[in-house]
Amino acid sequence: MKTALRVLGSSLLLSLPAYAQQASYTLYFADNPPFTLAENGKEKGVAIDIVGKLFERAKLGYKFQSLPLARSMEDAKSKPLTCVFPVQRAQRNEAEYAWVSPIFVANSGLFVNKDSTVALTTLSDAKKLKIGALRGSGDAEYLKGFGFSVEEANTQDQNVKKLLGKQIDAWATDVLSAKYFVEQVDAYKGQAPRAVYTFRKSLGSLACNTKMPKADIAKLQKTVDDMIKDGSLQKLAAGS
């Protein structure tokens, strides 16, 4: 009887998908609509959909976990089997993670109150402004690296409130995030911030612990490339 049970157990184990037998990856994300959002215990958003589909197609186990961006970036450096997304890949952080990219492309700009008189011809013209940005984001680090006055907040909602309350002069974020907050939050309707300057295009990427198995990184990167080729990544990024 014991022998039969052992055989049955072995058969069930062998019948499971290969990725179900592997350790799951912990995928950190910050609350950053419309890309990532934890609401009523459920993860949602454009980047959530893309990364979930990416790991499923690559047949790798995963679980999502919501953490502030700066904390999740640090954890992904030190903890095995961890990744964080979406991260804006840049030269300053290239060596700190193993990368899978791009999971989408974002355009970042400076937004001001609709009645603001700010007009920018070049990015350097914004050096006189107090700029709000998401803490730990690529936009914040990019602007600080060029000597701009950046006031960081833990959420984009805080940045919008600061902008409308005139605590900051401009808000640095990507176009999709700015549009989301204007359209989704009733209190901001009729007060849509105005884009005054688009200052960079960035790649939204998956940043993983550098000790992540190279075979898994290669499998994920090939899957991203395939999703771009067959158009499924673009459809997910568009919310369709």
C-alpha positions, 0 to 999 in steps of 0.5 A: 500500500505504501509503495502504491501511494509513493508511486501515485505521489510521484506520478502526480508530481510529474504531471504538474507543470514544470514551473509549478515545481520551481520556487516562485519569484516575488515580483514587487511593485509600487502603487503607481496607477495606471501601471500598478495598483493594489485595490481590495486585495487584487493587483491590477494595472497595465504593467501588472497585466503585462508582467503576469502574462510574461511569467505565465508564457515563460512558465515561471512561478510568481507572486505579486507584492506591493511595496514602496518603490524605494524599498522594493528596489533595495529588496530586489538587490539583496533578496534572491528570486525577487524582481521589481517593476516597472523600473526605468532602466538607466546607466546609473542602475544598469549594473545593480540588477538583471534586466528584462526589457522593455515591458513598455515605453513611457514619455515623461514630461513636466506638468503645471497648473492650468492657470500657471504662466510657466513656459519652457523652451528647454529643460534647463528653463525648469531649474528655477522651479520646485518639481515634484516626482515619485520617490525613487522613480527614474524621473526623480533621479534623472532630474536630480542628476542634472541639479534640479530642485526635486521634492519627492513624494511616496505616491503620485496622488500626493504629487497631484495634491501638492501641484494643485495646492501650489506647494510645487511648481511642476509635476514630473511624471509620464503622460499615462500617469498624468492622464489617469489621475485627471480622469479617475479622481473626481476632485481633480476634474476641471483642474487638469494639469497642463503639459509644458515640456516632454523631457525624456522617453524611458523604458519600463523594465523588470529589474531582478536580483543579479543572482537570478538564474541566467536561464530564467532571464534569457527565457523571460527576455525571449518571451518579451521579444516574442510578445513584441513580435506578435503584438500582444505586448502592445495590446496589453500596454494599450489596455486591450 
